[in-house]
Amino acid sequence: MRFAAIADVHGNYLALEAVLADIRALDIADIVNLGDMLSGPLDARRTIEILMRLDAAHVLGNHDRYLLDRPPEKMGSWDRPAYDALDAAQLDWLRAHPKARVFREQVFLCHATPDNDEVYWLDTVNPDGVVALSPLDRIERLAGDITQSLILCAHTHLARAVRLRDGRLIVNPGSVGSPGFRDKHPYPHVVEAGTPHARYAILERTNDAWQVTFRHVAYDHEAMAALARRNNQQELANALATGWIK
């Protein structure tokens, strides 16, 4: 069993196109998408048009949910531009996907944690704003009684793999389209990938064990940084251009 995992596209259609081309070049047929597909000051419409043509197993992220569960005037600065770009049929397509699912009976998919689409799983924010690997006890507690041997999550935009003491593997493939962001919860912090590449992961099961390969794909990140700049999102423009917020 071999497949690709993508996540956190955030309306970056050029990064998505580059990742899908890389997946095709590696002759990988199956793809799972871990959510946060559209929100961001980039191009939600072009992104969803690509995703709707893609034969993939999708789950919703918190930003996907924000496009569906609140009136436009209550949406944030990343969500309202995406909502305004989408038509009713595209929102219905988004609405049809679950917040979690099992892929091929062996892989559990969610966006953040199984029970909460806004909580970091493999990473923890300390009171001083430092983002660090979560303690193993916390990671295992959040995994609960999930029976699948491979668990995929996203949300932090940081690629990580953690093997639990019982042998289960949890993988975050990193972000396709947003290599940095700033947030206030649970403490003010920034997340920075350090390079502008589009990221995804390849998962393969051989000899009853899962192997993960993280891929960093070059694309025309300067074009997307320029688009973010035109849409008055300078920090995102910096992240898209360099992998760093500042």
C-alpha positions as CSV (number, residue, x, y, z in Angstrom):
1,M,0.0,0.0,0.0
2,R,1.5,3.3,-1.1
3,F,-0.2,6.7,-1.2
4,A,0.4,10.5,-0.8
5,A,-0.9,12.7,2.0
6,I,-1.5,16.5,1.4
7,A,-2.8,19.1,3.8
8,D,-3.2,22.8,4.4
9,V,-3.3,24.0,0.8
10,H,-5.0,27.3,1.9
11,G,-5.9,28.4,-1.6
12,N,-2.4,28.1,-3.0
13,Y,-3.2,26.6,-6.3
14,L,0.3,26.8,-7.8
15,A,1.8,24.9,-4.8
16,L,-1.0,22.3,-5.2
17,E,-0.4,21.9,-8.9
18,A,3.3,21.4,-8.3
19,V,2.7,18.8,-5.6
20,L,0.2,16.9,-7.7
21,A,2.7,16.9,-10.6
22,D,5.3,15.4,-8.3
23,I,2.9,12.8,-7.1
24,R,2.1,11.8,-10.7
25,A,5.8,11.7,-11.6
26,L,6.3,9.2,-8.8
27,D,3.5,7.0,-10.1
28,I,1.4,7.3,-7.0
29,A,-2.3,6.9,-7.7
30,D,-3.9,7.4,-4.3
31,I,-4.1,10.7,-2.4
32,V,-5.6,11.7,0.9
33,N,-6.2,15.4,1.8
34,L,-6.3,16.4,5.4
35,G,-8.1,19.7,5.1
36,D,-7.8,23.5,5.3
37,M,-8.1,23.6,1.5
38,L,-9.2,27.0,0.6
39,S,-9.0,29.8,3.3
40,G,-6.4,32.4,2.7
41,P,-5.9,35.6,0.6
42,L,-4.8,33.6,-2.5
43,D,-7.2,31.9,-5.0
44,A,-9.8,29.6,-3.4
45,R,-11.8,29.2,-6.7
46,R,-8.9,27.9,-8.7
47,T,-7.9,25.7,-5.8
48,I,-11.3,24.1,-5.4
49,E,-11.6,23.5,-9.1
50,I,-8.4,21.4,-9.0
51,L,-9.6,19.5,-5.8
52,M,-13.0,18.8,-7.2
53,R,-11.4,17.0,-10.2
54,L,-9.1,15.1,-7.9
55,D,-9.9,11.5,-7.0
56,A,-8.9,11.7,-3.3
57,A,-10.1,11.0,0.2
58,H,-10.8,14.4,1.8
59,V,-11.5,15.5,5.3
60,L,-12.4,19.0,6.5
61,G,-10.1,21.3,8.4
62,N,-11.1,24.0,10.9
63,H,-10.9,26.7,8.1
64,D,-13.1,24.6,5.9
65,R,-15.6,24.4,8.7
66,Y,-15.5,28.2,9.2
67,L,-16.7,28.6,5.6
68,L,-19.7,26.5,6.4
69,D,-20.8,27.1,9.9
70,R,-20.9,30.9,10.3
71,P,-22.3,33.9,8.5
72,P,-19.9,35.8,6.2
73,E,-19.7,38.8,8.4
74,K,-18.4,36.6,11.3
75,M,-15.6,35.1,9.1
76,G,-11.9,36.0,9.6
77,S,-9.5,37.7,7.2
78,W,-8.5,34.3,5.7
79,D,-12.0,32.9,5.4
80,R,-14.1,35.7,4.0
81,P,-12.1,36.1,0.8
82,A,-12.3,32.4,0.2
83,Y,-16.1,32.3,0.9
84,D,-16.7,35.3,-1.5
85,A,-14.8,33.4,-4.3
86,L,-16.9,30.2,-4.1
87,D,-20.3,29.4,-5.5
88,A,-23.1,27.3,-4.0
89,A,-22.1,24.1,-5.7
90,Q,-18.5,24.4,-4.5
91,L,-19.6,25.0,-1.0
92,D,-21.9,21.9,-1.2
93,W,-18.9,19.9,-2.4
94,L,-17.0,21.0,0.6
95,R,-19.9,20.3,2.9
96,A,-20.1,16.7,1.7
97,H,-16.8,15.8,3.4
98,P,-16.4,14.5,6.9
99,K,-14.2,15.9,9.7
100,A,-12.5,12.5,10.1
101,R,-12.6,9.1,8.2
102,V,-10.7,5.9,7.8
103,F,-8.9,5.2,4.5
104,R,-8.6,1.7,3.2
105,E,-9.4,0.3,6.7
106,Q,-5.8,1.0,7.8
107,V,-5.4,4.7,8.0
108,F,-7.2,7.2,10.3
109,L,-7.5,10.7,8.9
110,C,-8.3,13.9,10.7
111,H,-7.2,17.5,10.4
112,A,-5.9,18.4,13.9
113,T,-6.9,15.9,16.6
114,P,-9.7,13.2,16.4
115,D,-12.0,15.3,18.6
116,N,-11.1,18.9,17.9
117,D,-10.1,20.5,14.6
118,E,-8.4,23.5,16.4
119,V,-6.0,21.7,18.7
120,Y,-2.3,21.0,17.8
121,W,-1.4,17.3,18.2
122,L,2.2,16.6,17.6
123,D,3.3,20.1,18.6
124,T,2.7,22.2,21.7
125,V,2.8,26.0,22.2
126,N,4.6,27.0,25.4
127,P,3.7,30.1,27.3
128,D,6.7,31.9,25.9
129,G,5.5,31.3,22.3
130,V,8.0,28.5,21.5
131,V,6.5,25.7,19.4
132,A,7.9,22.3,20.3
133,L,7.3,18.6,19.9
134,S,4.5,17.5,22.2
135,P,5.3,15.2,25.1
136,L,4.7,11.5,24.1
137,D,2.2,11.0,26.9
138,R,0.0,13.8,25.5
139,I,0.3,12.5,22.0
140,E,-0.7,9.0,23.1
141,R,-3.6,10.3,25.2
142,L,-5.1,12.2,22.2
143,A,-4.7,9.1,20.1
144,G,-7.1,7.3,22.4
145,D,-8.4,4.0,21.2
146,I,-7.9,4.5,17.4
147,T,-7.2,1.1,16.1
148,Q,-5.6,1.9,12.8
149,S,-1.8,1.5,12.7
150,L,-1.3,4.8,10.8
151,I,-2.8,8.1,11.9
152,L,-2.5,11.2,9.8
153,C,-3.1,14.8,11.0
154,A,-2.2,18.3,9.9
155,H,-3.1,21.8,11.1
156,T,0.3,23.0,12.4
157,H,1.8,23.1,8.9
158,L,4.9,21.4,10.3
159,A,6.0,18.0,9.0
160,R,6.5,15.5,11.8
161,A,6.3,11.7,12.4
162,V,5.9,10.2,15.9
163,R,5.9,6.5,16.7
164,L,3.8,5.6,19.7
165,R,5.0,3.0,22.2
166,D,2.4,0.5,20.9
167,G,3.8,0.8,17.4
168,R,1.2,3.1,15.9
169,L,2.6,5.9,13.7
170,I,1.3,9.5,13.6
171,V,2.3,11.7,10.7
172,N,1.8,15.3,9.8
173,P,2.8,15.8,6.1
174,G,3.3,19.6,6.5
175,S,1.6,22.3,4.5
176,V,1.3,22.3,0.7
177,G,0.5,26.0,0.5
178,S,1.4,28.0,3.7
179,P,4.9,27.7,5.1
180,G,4.2,30.1,7.9
181,F,1.5,31.8,10.0
182,R,0.9,33.7,13.2
183,D,-1.7,32.7,15.8
184,K,-2.9,33.8,19.3
185,H,-4.0,30.4,20.7
186,P,-3.3,29.0,23.2
187,Y,-0.5,31.6,23.4
188,P,0.8,34.1,20.8
189,H,3.2,32.3,18.5
190,V,4.5,31.9,14.9
191,V,5.0,28.8,12.9
192,E,7.7,28.9,10.2
193,A,8.8,26.1,8.0
194,G,12.1,27.8,7.0
195,T,11.8,27.3,3.3
196,P,9.1,28.3,0.8
197,H,8.7,24.7,-0.6
198,A,5.3,23.0,-1.0
199,R,5.3,20.0,1.4
200,Y,3.6,16.6,1.4
201,A,4.3,13.1,2.5
202,I,4.4,9.6,0.9
203,L,3.3,6.7,3.1
204,E,4.1,3.1,2.3
205,R,3.4,-0.1,4.1
206,T,6.0,-2.8,3.6
207,N,6.7,-5.9,5.7
208,D,3.9,-4.9,8.1
209,A,5.5,-1.5,8.9
210,W,4.8,2.0,7.7
211,Q,7.5,4.1,6.2
212,V,7.1,7.9,5.6
213,T,9.0,10.1,3.1
214,F,8.6,13.8,3.4
215,R,8.8,15.7,0.1
216,H,9.7,19.4,-0.4
217,V,8.6,20.6,-3.9
218,A,9.8,23.8,-5.6
219,Y,7.2,25.9,-7.4
220,D,6.7,29.6,-8.4
221,H,6.4,30.7,-4.8
222,E,7.3,34.3,-5.7
223,A,4.1,34.6,-7.8
224,M,2.0,33.5,-4.8
225,A,3.9,35.9,-2.5
226,A,3.1,38.7,-4.9
227,L,-0.6,37.8,-4.8
228,A,-0.6,37.8,-1.0
229,R,1.1,41.2,-1.0
230,R,-1.5,42.6,-3.4
231,N,-4.2,41.3,-1.0
232,N,-2.6,43.1,1.9
233,Q,-1.2,40.0,3.7
234,Q,2.4,40.9,4.2
235,E,3.3,38.3,6.7
236,L,1.9,35.5,4.5
237,A,3.7,37.1,1.6
238,N,7.0,36.8,3.6
239,A,6.3,33.2,4.5
240,L,5.5,32.3,0.9
241,A,8.6,34.0,-0.4
242,T,11.1,32.7,2.2
243,G,9.5,30.3,4.7
244,W,9.8,32.8,7.5
245,I,7.2,35.3,8.8
246,K,9.7,38.2,9.0
